[in-house]
């Protein structure tokens, strides 16, 4: 398209009457405006640095000292009285703990724009009512910059996002917040660069065919940008004053992947303005940036580019709803834009893509310059105006408040080629020039101040909510310490007492069992030695005497009965030990429960006495079965005395123990039987016969030595010599007769009563013969059984004591851990509370300095 200036006659024509606003602005001193702008810019830059420092400290504190929690708010439930104003009240919870809620209210600090949260429980009703009145009807309890916006699925779902965030752990929330801090800090860097930039970038954007390029041409009074009924602009075209390019009018095509620099020709390709339309058509699908340098012959007081105050660039952007890539690129570039001139068609109003863009831009830019194009073609203009303004009030409230200067209804196409005579377009030019140049603090600095205000508000909201949480955690830690520390101290002081008590019960129990076992078994052996049963049981008795012909079987049955009674005595000793052990176990459990703190679950272990002395067959290499005379001992467990073949073997001595009778009647008193009945035995008529029989037994003993082959031969020789004596032959017949009579009487009358005593005496002797023999001390019946029963009892009591000690130790360790955790939580909470309060004060100070700038 051919490019030309407006005709000279039109340029020299008398200008249109100036509006009062334009006249007033022309009287302003440009230098004074610039000085004010520089002073305010310095304060904004300082605020940016302070805010960056706050965010950096927040990130570090989040990582190293305290896991920052993300709050969410909902309307508090109505009070039962219905008297309180709930406008400034919200129910606060944290997304990782949605069930724990705290009612909070906003508290405004006098003299600043700082608004913090306070728990309702910490203020009285009158203060809460006053706060509600001061805060207004609609306090803000939401994040703007630090908002965690999670979208699920192609269209997103708020309910599902809330559900997802509620399932996240504290560390995950902290990581998400850390990412938001990083994004905000990067944006702060871009914001600082934009504020320090002496030029101002004006982005002209809108939907397809809204008339963006036409508006740019109308503002420059020449047809520079290609215009057609179809979308033409597919690249970002930045229009600059030719003075920036040494007064040359040309096009710089920025190469892909290069950072443009006007001093580095390797970053761009030169072209003429006449070739712009062809270039746009050839690169319709390419994302290119085009730099246009044009001259505006108008005076600085009338031109937007050649203004004498600041370098201005007009950026003609592709349509929002052309495709997603172009729209995304536009959203990204708006971060480096100072002024957004949004062109909306009076025929279509605000589309969905337009609403999304304005919602994104309004987070930082409270004031947007809106041009409603093609307005002259609308028949019902008043209806169109009302509808557009209502939509603007919803999308950008601050813009709506200043709609007289920021919202203009024009038809840009009627301005091309002629000097504008329309008062509406003249007002648009004057307002845009005033907004970009004279009100530069509002157009260039106010977006930065708005972003800082939103960011600091989010930081204050985050710090206030976490300060409330830290205070609650601090109080909880103090309560835990107040409860657990005395318990721990008590357990430490009772530890030695418990150990001593357990040892005392254990020693007392084993001593009692040892004493009782020895008493039971000693008494049983004494009864066996007297030919009586060791214990009396219903099914246990001595066998009846079967007669002389079956005397050998009688001896065997008597021996087995006596041994069986000894086994019963051992079983009785074990039962007694079970009862004593059970009593001691109960005492041990009661002792352990006595010193455990309340609320600790008691032991569910149940002691089973019948499990003691279980008969499990084992083998031993140290002793043979002959030495294993202890019922149920380690050697041959499960086999009692009555089942041992070596002990059931009978001999002639079980019927007549000649050596014993000789020692009773002729031996020393100390050598006589241990039985009291034997010691008190006196000769009787029947016993005289037995004396004769014992006399024959005495012949087998010579000099206290046991009968041997040599002694038998010597005795036979002496007996032969004796029968050669006449006197001896005279007494032989009477002696033999007396012996025969005594033997008969003994066999018929005395033998059934003597055999049990003889067998019992021999059993007693065999089971006690090792008591004084150190070499076979382990074979002693009473001692070995006592050791075995005591060993089993001690094992049970030690296990019971060990369990109580372990329970006590585990509970004390848990209590110690609880105290340490509470102390650590107290330190962290106190530190966090102080840090969050300090951060609130720093944030309030920065916001106070920004509020001193006024409305810029």
ABEGO torsion letter per residue (X at the ends): XBBBBBBAAAAABBBBBBBAAAAAAAABBAAAAAAAAAAAAAAAAAAAAAAAAAAAAAAAAAAAABBBBBBBBBBBBBBAAGABBAAABBBBBBAABAABBBBBBBBBBBGBABBBBBBAAABBAAAAAAAAAAAEABBBABBAAABBBBBBEAAEBAAAAAAAAAABBAAAAAAAAAAAAAAAAAAAAAAAAAAABABBBBBBBEBBGAGAAAAAAAAAGBBABBBBABBABABBBBBBBAAAAGGBBBBBBBBBGBBBBAABAAABBBBBAAAAAAAAAAAAABBBBBBBBBBBABBAAABAABAGABBBBBBBBBBAAABAAAAAAAAAAAAABABBBBBBBAAAEBBAAAAAAAAAAAAABABBBBBBBGAAABABAAAAAAAAAAAAAAABAAAAAAAAAABBBBBAAAABGBBBABAAAAAAAAAAAAAAAAAAAAAAAAAAAAAAAAAAAAAAAAAAAAAAAAAAAAAAAAAAAAAAAAAAAAAAAAAAAAAAAAAAAAAAAAAAAAAAAAAAAAAAAAAAAAGBBABBBAABBBBBBAEAAAAAAAAAAAAAAAAAAAAAAAAAAAAAAAAAAAAAAAAAAAAAAAABBBGBBBBABBBBAAABGBBBBBBBAABBAAABABBGBABGBGBBAAABAAAABBBAAAABBAAAAAAAAABBAAABBABAAAAABBBBAAAAAAAAAAAAAAAABBGGBBBBAAAAAAAAAAAAAAAABAAAAAAAAAAAAAAAAAAAAAAAAAAAAAAAAAAAAAAAAAAAAAAABAAAAAABAAAAAAAAAAAAAAAAAAAAAAAAAAAAAAAAAAAAAAAAAAAAAAAAAAAAAAAAAAAAAAAAAAAAAAAAAEAX
